[in-house]
């Protein structure tokens, strides 16, 4: 069985849950050349997608907290229909990461905060 090395974004090599520093590159490339190992380069597009997903989830988590606060406010004020709109927004935020084109799809839209604009 051949070893599979994965080069990460730091120039390190990972194999079987062990991380080898970049100065092992010559030894690892010799193993690859001899057919004793394979090497997969760092996939920048996958890393960029993962970064964007993390950022969108962080935005979503902050929006959920804000939506909770706004929902409590409108429930206390007994605003007509506002509580229902904030509940729907919270549901849309929870479902956001399950979108087929997440994180590139549209973000859920928050209800208008000004009651006079309704």
Protein Blocks (a to p, Z undefined) as FASTA:
>chain_A
ZZdddddfkopaceehiacdfklmmmmmmmmmnopaccddddfklmmmmmmmmmmmmmmm
mmmmmmmmmmmmmmmnopghklmmmmmmmmmmmmmmmpmklckbccdddddfblklZZ
